[in-house]
Amino acid sequence: MQRIAQLIQANLNLRVFLPLLTLALAVTWYGMFWSTAHFSDLTDGLSFMDMQPGLTADDLFMQIRSYSEETVGYYLWWSLFDYAWPFITFTTMLFINAWLLKFLAIKWQNRFWVLVTSAYVTVLMDWCENAGFVLLVLGLPDEPLWLAEITLLLHAGKLFFMTIVNLASGILLAAAIVASLKSRLGRTA
């Protein structure tokens, strides 16, 4: 992860960041708005399984049983998109965080790899969770409880690491703002 952190820090420029940001905004718009609304229409108000914290195995199987053939087809197609989305989104967040770190002491910049690790553990858990949900959808009429439980455990892990990344990003933003203000106020005094 140290090398990925260094790669991001070395490519911290607008030529790399702006296309990445544009792509992240586009996939987030699609992933959060149109696709979720369409899935909700297909399922009489359900959201995607990986967007439901607290989902139980019983609820999961009940939802999957209710999917029409059209819903299954759409979900499988959407799940391909859901492999790109977290990678693009978290990579973009890492570029933003690497930029924010430039406002802080070098010792914090050298710890960027910890944030990179948390972000990509989140992505890895998301990918494994997606695979579990796809296998469960494709596996009907079988309902392997062990697979549902592992998938839901990955889901909870993804949400945990996502929370860590989001909290760290918020703290980093606040610290960068404070450091920037201190620097500006120190120069005007």
C-alpha positions as CSV (number, residue, x, y, z in Angstrom):
1,M,0.0,0.0,0.0
2,Q,3.0,2.3,0.5
3,R,3.7,2.1,-3.2
4,I,0.1,3.0,-4.1
5,A,0.2,5.9,-1.7
6,Q,3.5,7.1,-3.3
7,L,2.0,6.7,-6.8
8,I,-1.1,8.8,-5.8
9,Q,1.1,11.5,-4.2
10,A,3.4,11.5,-7.2
11,N,0.5,12.0,-9.7
12,L,-1.2,14.7,-7.6
13,N,-1.9,17.0,-10.5
14,L,-5.0,18.3,-12.3
15,R,-4.3,16.3,-15.5
16,V,-4.9,13.1,-13.5
17,F,-7.3,14.4,-10.9
18,L,-9.9,16.3,-13.0
19,P,-10.7,13.3,-15.3
20,L,-10.8,11.0,-12.3
21,L,-13.1,13.4,-10.5
22,T,-15.4,13.7,-13.5
23,L,-15.6,10.0,-13.8
24,A,-16.3,9.6,-10.1
25,L,-19.1,12.2,-10.2
26,A,-20.6,10.5,-13.2
27,V,-20.6,7.0,-11.7
28,T,-21.8,8.3,-8.4
29,W,-24.7,10.1,-10.1
30,Y,-25.6,6.9,-12.0
31,G,-25.1,4.7,-9.0
32,M,-26.9,6.8,-6.4
33,F,-29.8,8.2,-8.5
34,W,-31.0,6.6,-11.8
35,S,-29.9,3.0,-11.1
36,T,-31.3,2.9,-7.6
37,A,-34.6,4.5,-8.7
38,H,-34.9,2.0,-11.5
39,F,-34.2,-0.9,-9.2
40,S,-36.7,0.4,-6.7
41,D,-39.3,0.5,-9.5
42,L,-38.5,-3.1,-10.5
43,T,-38.8,-4.3,-6.9
44,D,-41.7,-2.3,-5.5
45,G,-39.5,-0.1,-3.4
46,L,-36.5,-2.2,-2.5
47,S,-33.0,-0.8,-2.6
48,F,-29.9,-2.8,-3.7
49,M,-28.9,-5.3,-1.1
50,D,-25.5,-3.7,-0.5
51,M,-27.2,-0.4,0.3
52,Q,-29.2,-1.9,3.3
53,P,-27.3,-1.8,6.6
54,G,-28.8,-4.3,9.1
55,L,-29.9,-6.7,6.4
56,T,-30.5,-10.2,7.8
57,A,-30.1,-13.5,6.0
58,D,-33.9,-14.1,6.2
59,D,-34.6,-10.7,4.7
60,L,-32.0,-11.2,2.1
61,F,-33.5,-14.5,0.9
62,M,-37.0,-13.0,1.0
63,Q,-36.0,-10.2,-1.2
64,I,-34.1,-12.4,-3.7
65,R,-37.2,-14.7,-3.9
66,S,-39.3,-11.7,-4.9
67,Y,-37.0,-10.7,-7.9
68,S,-38.6,-11.1,-11.3
69,E,-36.5,-12.3,-14.2
70,E,-36.1,-8.7,-15.3
71,T,-35.0,-7.7,-11.9
72,V,-32.4,-10.5,-11.8
73,G,-31.1,-9.4,-15.2
74,Y,-30.8,-5.8,-14.2
75,Y,-29.2,-6.6,-10.9
76,L,-26.6,-8.8,-12.6
77,W,-25.8,-6.1,-15.1
78,W,-25.7,-3.4,-12.4
79,S,-23.3,-5.6,-10.2
80,L,-20.7,-5.3,-13.0
81,F,-20.9,-1.5,-12.7
82,D,-20.7,-1.9,-8.9
83,Y,-17.2,-3.3,-9.3
84,A,-16.0,-0.1,-10.9
85,W,-17.9,2.3,-8.8
86,P,-16.1,1.8,-5.4
87,F,-12.7,1.7,-6.9
88,I,-13.2,4.9,-8.8
89,T,-14.8,6.7,-5.9
90,F,-12.3,5.7,-3.3
91,T,-9.4,6.4,-5.6
92,T,-10.8,9.9,-6.1
93,M,-11.2,10.4,-2.4
94,L,-7.6,9.3,-1.9
95,F,-6.4,12.0,-4.4
96,I,-8.4,14.6,-2.5
97,N,-7.0,13.4,0.9
98,A,-3.4,13.4,-0.5
99,W,-4.0,17.0,-1.6
100,L,-5.4,17.9,1.9
101,L,-2.3,16.3,3.5
102,K,-0.1,18.8,1.8
103,F,-1.4,21.4,4.3
104,L,-0.2,19.3,7.2
105,A,3.2,18.3,8.6
106,I,5.3,15.8,6.6
107,K,4.9,13.2,9.3
108,W,1.2,13.0,8.4
109,Q,1.9,12.8,4.7
110,N,4.1,9.8,5.4
111,R,1.2,8.1,7.0
112,F,-1.0,8.4,4.0
113,W,-0.5,4.7,3.3
114,V,-2.8,3.9,6.3
115,L,-5.7,5.8,4.6
116,V,-4.9,4.1,1.3
117,T,-5.0,0.7,3.1
118,S,-8.4,1.4,4.7
119,A,-9.8,2.7,1.4
120,Y,-8.8,-0.3,-0.6
121,V,-9.8,-2.8,2.1
122,T,-13.2,-1.2,1.8
123,V,-13.1,-1.7,-2.0
124,L,-12.0,-5.3,-1.6
125,M,-14.7,-6.1,0.9
126,D,-17.2,-4.4,-1.5
127,W,-16.1,-6.6,-4.4
128,C,-16.3,-9.8,-2.3
129,E,-19.7,-8.7,-1.0
130,N,-20.9,-8.1,-4.6
131,A,-19.7,-11.6,-5.6
132,G,-21.6,-13.1,-2.6
133,F,-24.8,-11.3,-3.5
134,V,-24.5,-12.3,-7.2
135,L,-23.9,-16.0,-6.2
136,L,-27.0,-15.8,-4.0
137,V,-29.1,-14.3,-6.8
138,L,-27.9,-16.8,-9.3
139,G,-28.2,-19.7,-6.8
140,L,-31.9,-19.8,-6.4
141,P,-33.8,-21.9,-5.5
142,D,-30.9,-23.0,-3.2
143,E,-30.5,-20.7,-0.2
144,P,-27.1,-21.4,1.3
145,L,-27.2,-19.8,4.7
146,W,-23.4,-20.0,5.1
147,L,-22.9,-17.8,1.9
148,A,-25.5,-15.3,3.1
149,E,-23.9,-15.0,6.4
150,I,-20.4,-14.5,4.9
151,T,-21.8,-12.0,2.4
152,L,-23.5,-10.1,5.2
153,L,-20.3,-10.2,7.3
154,L,-18.4,-8.7,4.3
155,H,-21.2,-6.1,4.0
156,A,-20.8,-5.1,7.7
157,G,-17.0,-5.0,7.2
158,K,-17.3,-2.8,4.2
159,L,-19.5,-0.4,6.1
160,F,-17.1,-0.3,9.0
161,F,-14.0,0.5,6.9
162,M,-16.1,3.0,4.8
163,T,-16.9,4.7,8.1
164,I,-13.2,4.8,9.0
165,V,-12.3,6.3,5.6
166,N,-15.1,8.9,5.8
167,L,-14.2,9.9,9.4
168,A,-10.5,10.2,8.5
169,S,-11.4,12.3,5.5
170,G,-13.6,14.6,7.6
171,I,-10.9,15.0,10.2
172,L,-8.3,15.6,7.5
173,L,-10.4,18.3,5.9
174,A,-10.9,20.0,9.2
175,A,-7.2,19.8,10.0
176,A,-6.2,21.2,6.6
177,I,-8.6,24.1,7.0
178,V,-7.2,24.9,10.5
179,A,-3.6,24.6,9.3
180,S,-4.4,26.8,6.3
181,L,-6.1,29.4,8.5
182,K,-3.3,29.4,11.0
183,S,-0.8,29.9,8.2
184,R,-2.7,32.8,6.7
185,L,-3.4,34.5,10.0
186,G,0.3,34.1,11.0
187,R,1.4,35.8,7.8
188,T,-1.0,38.8,8.3
189,A,0.0,39.4,11.9
